């Protein structure tokens, strides 16, 4: 009886594995379209304003957003600065990015400042652990760097608990040896 049941199970498994069909799918094509829009350009003063397709698109990675959506060659042509350094300011409703390009159209340095940026998960947890019962009411993100990298970054965080207010400067750690972030009263 055991042999018959075992044989039926094995035969069912083998027949089931052969009954699977391969389905051929049709070829698809992908098209690239920029994810944001530049809605206002003041070439004389180097000011650009952006319209985001979704909330906080620009501030989540401002440098990548500019690389994908900003036409530097057109900016040079319309501003009349075909060779030399160019300084631009890109603004959104939550902040701005200042960038400097050299005469070879390479990004030299950036400075960005945004308000109400979501804190990184580990940093947020460290703040909540150190300040139990406090409510984060506002924060600012300030960063600068060279050649598209972010070399210096910090968050200015405002906390409230009843009538008390605290202003903190939070600098995310670059390595796990120093912990998640350094937090100091500001």
C-alpha positions as a Markdown table, in Angstrom:
| # | Residue | x | y | z |
|---|---|---|---|---|
| 1 | Unk | 0.0 | 0.0 | 0.0 |
| 2 | Unk | 2.9 | 2.4 | 0.8 |
| 3 | Unk | 4.4 | 1.7 | -2.6 |
| 4 | Unk | 1.2 | 2.5 | -4.4 |
| 5 | Unk | 0.7 | 5.8 | -2.6 |
| 6 | Unk | 4.4 | 6.7 | -3.1 |
| 7 | Unk | 4.1 | 5.8 | -6.8 |
| 8 | Unk | 1.0 | 7.9 | -7.2 |
| 9 | Unk | 2.6 | 11.0 | -5.5 |
| 10 | Unk | 5.8 | 10.7 | -7.6 |
| 11 | Unk | 3.8 | 10.2 | -10.8 |
| 12 | Unk | 1.6 | 13.2 | -9.9 |
| 13 | Unk | 4.6 | 15.4 | -9.2 |
| 14 | Unk | 6.3 | 14.3 | -12.5 |
| 15 | Unk | 3.2 | 14.9 | -14.6 |
| 16 | Unk | 2.6 | 18.3 | -12.9 |
| 17 | Unk | 6.2 | 19.4 | -13.7 |
| 18 | Unk | 5.8 | 18.6 | -17.4 |
| 19 | Unk | 2.5 | 20.4 | -17.7 |
| 20 | Unk | 4.0 | 23.9 | -17.2 |
| 21 | Unk | 4.0 | 26.0 | -20.4 |
| 22 | Unk | 6.5 | 28.7 | -21.3 |
| 23 | Unk | 4.7 | 31.9 | -22.3 |
| 24 | Unk | 6.5 | 34.2 | -24.8 |
| 25 | Unk | 6.0 | 37.9 | -24.1 |
| 26 | Unk | 6.2 | 40.6 | -26.7 |
| 27 | Unk | 9.1 | 43.0 | -26.8 |
| 28 | Unk | 8.6 | 46.3 | -25.1 |
| 29 | Unk | 10.3 | 49.7 | -25.6 |
| 30 | Unk | 11.1 | 52.3 | -23.0 |
| 31 | Unk | 11.2 | 56.0 | -23.5 |
| 32 | Unk | 13.0 | 58.5 | -21.2 |
| 33 | Unk | 11.2 | 61.7 | -20.2 |
| 34 | Unk | 12.5 | 64.1 | -17.6 |
| 35 | Unk | 10.8 | 63.7 | -14.3 |
| 36 | Unk | 10.5 | 67.4 | -13.5 |
| 37 | Unk | 10.0 | 70.7 | -15.2 |
| 38 | Unk | 11.9 | 73.9 | -15.1 |
| 39 | Unk | 9.1 | 76.5 | -15.1 |
| 40 | Unk | 11.0 | 79.8 | -14.7 |
| 41 | Unk | 14.4 | 80.8 | -15.9 |
| 42 | Unk | 16.0 | 84.2 | -15.2 |
| 43 | Unk | 19.2 | 83.8 | -17.2 |
| 44 | Unk | 20.6 | 87.2 | -16.5 |
| 45 | Unk | 20.6 | 86.5 | -12.7 |
| 46 | Unk | 21.2 | 82.8 | -12.9 |
| 47 | Unk | 17.9 | 81.8 | -11.2 |
| 48 | Unk | 15.9 | 78.7 | -12.1 |
| 49 | Unk | 12.6 | 77.6 | -10.5 |
| 50 | Unk | 11.4 | 74.0 | -10.7 |
| 51 | Unk | 8.0 | 72.3 | -10.8 |
| 52 | Unk | 8.2 | 68.9 | -9.2 |
| 53 | Unk | 6.1 | 65.9 | -10.4 |
| 54 | Unk | 5.7 | 64.7 | -6.8 |
| 55 | Unk | 6.3 | 66.2 | -3.4 |
| 56 | Unk | 9.9 | 66.8 | -2.4 |
| 57 | Unk | 11.2 | 65.4 | -5.6 |
| 58 | Unk | 13.8 | 68.1 | -5.9 |
| 59 | Unk | 15.0 | 68.1 | -2.4 |
| 60 | Unk | 15.4 | 64.3 | -2.1 |
| 61 | Unk | 18.4 | 64.5 | -4.4 |
| 62 | Unk | 18.9 | 68.1 | -5.8 |
| 63 | Unk | 22.1 | 67.4 | -7.6 |
| 64 | Unk | 20.8 | 64.5 | -9.5 |
| 65 | Unk | 17.6 | 66.4 | -10.3 |
| 66 | Unk | 19.7 | 69.2 | -11.8 |
| 67 | Unk | 21.8 | 66.8 | -13.8 |
| 68 | Unk | 18.7 | 65.2 | -15.3 |
| 69 | Unk | 16.5 | 68.3 | -15.9 |
| 70 | Unk | 18.7 | 71.3 | -16.4 |
| 71 | Unk | 20.1 | 72.2 | -19.9 |
| 72 | Unk | 23.4 | 73.9 | -19.1 |
| 73 | Unk | 24.3 | 74.5 | -22.7 |
| 74 | Unk | 21.1 | 76.4 | -23.4 |
| 75 | Unk | 21.6 | 78.4 | -20.2 |
| 76 | Unk | 25.1 | 79.4 | -21.4 |
| 77 | Unk | 23.8 | 80.3 | -24.8 |
| 78 | Unk | 20.9 | 82.5 | -23.6 |
| 79 | Unk | 22.9 | 84.1 | -20.8 |
| 80 | Unk | 25.7 | 85.0 | -23.2 |
| 81 | Unk | 28.3 | 83.4 | -21.0 |
| 82 | Unk | 29.8 | 80.8 | -23.4 |
| 83 | Unk | 33.1 | 80.4 | -21.5 |
| 84 | Unk | 33.8 | 81.0 | -17.9 |
| 85 | Unk | 32.3 | 80.0 | -14.6 |
| 86 | Unk | 28.5 | 79.9 | -14.2 |
| 87 | Unk | 26.6 | 80.3 | -11.0 |
| 88 | Unk | 23.0 | 79.2 | -10.9 |
| 89 | Unk | 20.4 | 79.1 | -8.2 |
| 90 | Unk | 17.6 | 76.5 | -8.5 |
| 91 | Unk | 14.6 | 77.2 | -6.2 |
| 92 | Unk | 11.6 | 75.2 | -5.2 |
| 93 | Unk | 8.9 | 75.8 | -2.6 |
| 94 | Unk | 11.0 | 74.1 | 0.1 |
| 95 | Unk | 14.5 | 75.5 | -0.5 |
| 96 | Unk | 17.2 | 76.0 | -3.0 |
| 97 | Unk | 20.4 | 74.7 | -4.6 |
| 98 | Unk | 23.3 | 77.0 | -5.6 |
| 99 | Unk | 25.7 | 75.4 | -8.0 |
| 100 | Unk | 28.9 | 76.6 | -9.8 |
| 101 | Unk | 30.0 | 75.1 | -13.1 |
| 102 | Unk | 33.4 | 75.7 | -14.7 |
| 103 | Unk | 34.1 | 76.6 | -18.4 |
| 104 | Unk | 34.1 | 72.8 | -19.3 |
| 105 | Unk | 30.5 | 72.5 | -18.0 |
| 106 | Unk | 31.7 | 70.4 | -15.0 |
| 107 | Unk | 30.0 | 70.9 | -11.6 |
| 108 | Unk | 32.6 | 72.4 | -9.3 |
| 109 | Unk | 30.7 | 73.0 | -6.1 |
| 110 | Unk | 27.2 | 73.1 | -4.6 |
| 111 | Unk | 25.4 | 74.5 | -1.6 |
| 112 | Unk | 21.9 | 73.5 | -0.7 |
| 113 | Unk | 19.4 | 74.5 | 2.0 |
| 114 | Unk | 16.0 | 73.0 | 2.4 |
| 115 | Unk | 13.3 | 73.1 | 5.1 |
| 116 | Unk | 11.2 | 70.3 | 6.5 |
| 117 | Unk | 13.3 | 67.5 | 5.1 |
| 118 | Unk | 12.6 | 64.0 | 6.5 |
| 119 | Unk | 15.5 | 63.0 | 8.7 |
| 120 | Unk | 17.3 | 59.7 | 8.0 |
| 121 | Unk | 15.8 | 56.8 | 9.9 |
| 122 | Unk | 18.8 | 56.2 | 12.2 |
| 123 | Unk | 19.3 | 59.9 | 13.0 |
| 124 | Unk | 15.6 | 60.4 | 13.7 |
| 125 | Unk | 15.6 | 57.4 | 16.1 |
| 126 | Unk | 18.7 | 58.7 | 17.9 |
| 127 | Unk | 17.0 | 62.1 | 18.4 |
| 128 | Unk | 13.8 | 60.5 | 19.7 |
| 129 | Unk | 15.8 | 58.3 | 22.1 |
| 130 | Unk | 17.7 | 61.2 | 23.5 |
| 131 | Unk | 14.7 | 63.5 | 23.7 |
| 132 | Unk | 11.8 | 61.3 | 24.9 |
| 133 | Unk | 8.5 | 63.2 | 25.0 |
| 134 | Unk | 9.7 | 66.0 | 22.7 |
| 135 | Unk | 8.1 | 66.8 | 19.4 |
| 136 | Unk | 10.0 | 67.7 | 16.3 |
| 137 | Unk | 8.3 | 70.9 | 15.0 |
| 138 | Unk | 10.7 | 72.0 | 12.2 |
| 139 | Unk | 14.0 | 71.1 | 10.6 |
| 140 | Unk | 16.4 | 72.5 | 8.1 |
| 141 | Unk | 18.9 | 70.7 | 5.9 |
| 142 | Unk | 22.1 | 72.4 | 4.9 |
| 143 | Unk | 24.8 | 70.7 | 2.7 |
| 144 | Unk | 27.7 | 71.6 | 0.6 |
| 145 | Unk | 30.2 | 69.8 | -1.5 |
| 146 | Unk | 32.5 | 69.6 | -4.4 |
| 147 | Unk | 32.0 | 67.9 | -7.8 |
| 148 | Unk | 28.5 | 66.5 | -7.1 |
| 149 | Unk | 29.5 | 65.0 | -3.8 |
| 150 | Unk | 28.1 | 66.1 | -0.4 |
| 151 | Unk | 31.1 | 66.7 | 1.8 |
| 152 | Unk | 29.4 | 68.7 | 4.7 |
| 153 | Unk | 25.9 | 68.2 | 5.8 |
| 154 | Unk | 23.9 | 69.1 | 8.9 |
| 155 | Unk | 20.4 | 69.4 | 10.1 |
| 156 | Unk | 19.1 | 72.1 | 12.3 |
| 157 | Unk | 16.2 | 70.6 | 14.4 |
| 158 | Unk | 13.7 | 72.4 | 16.5 |
| 159 | Unk | 12.0 | 70.5 | 19.3 |
| 160 | Unk | 9.2 | 71.4 | 21.6 |
| 161 | Unk | 7.9 | 70.0 | 24.9 |
| 162 | Unk | 5.2 | 72.0 | 26.5 |
| 163 | Unk | 6.6 | 75.6 | 26.8 |
| 164 | Unk | 10.2 | 74.4 | 26.3 |
| 165 | Unk | 12.0 | 74.7 | 23.0 |
| 166 | Unk | 15.3 | 73.2 | 22.0 |
| 167 | Unk | 17.4 | 73.9 | 18.9 |
| 168 | Unk | 19.8 | 71.2 | 17.9 |
| 169 | Unk | 22.5 | 70.8 | 15.3 |
| 170 | Unk | 22.7 | 67.3 | 14.1 |
| 171 | Unk | 25.6 | 66.1 | 12.0 |
| 172 | Unk | 25.2 | 62.7 | 10.4 |
| 173 | Unk | 28.2 | 60.4 | 11.0 |
| 174 | Unk | 30.3 | 59.4 | 8.0 |
| 175 | Unk | 31.3 | 56.1 | 9.6 |
| 176 | Unk | 29.6 | 53.6 | 11.9 |
| 177 | Unk | 32.6 | 54.0 | 14.4 |
| 178 | Unk | 31.5 | 57.4 | 15.5 |
| 179 | Unk | 27.8 | 56.4 | 15.9 |
| 180 | Unk | 24.8 | 57.5 | 14.0 |
| 181 | Unk | 25.1 | 61.3 | 14.4 |
| 182 | Unk | 26.6 | 64.0 | 16.7 |
| 183 | Unk | 23.9 | 66.0 | 18.4 |
| 184 | Unk | 24.6 | 69.3 | 20.1 |
| 185 | Unk | 22.5 | 72.1 | 21.4 |
| 186 | Unk | 22.6 | 75.1 | 19.1 |
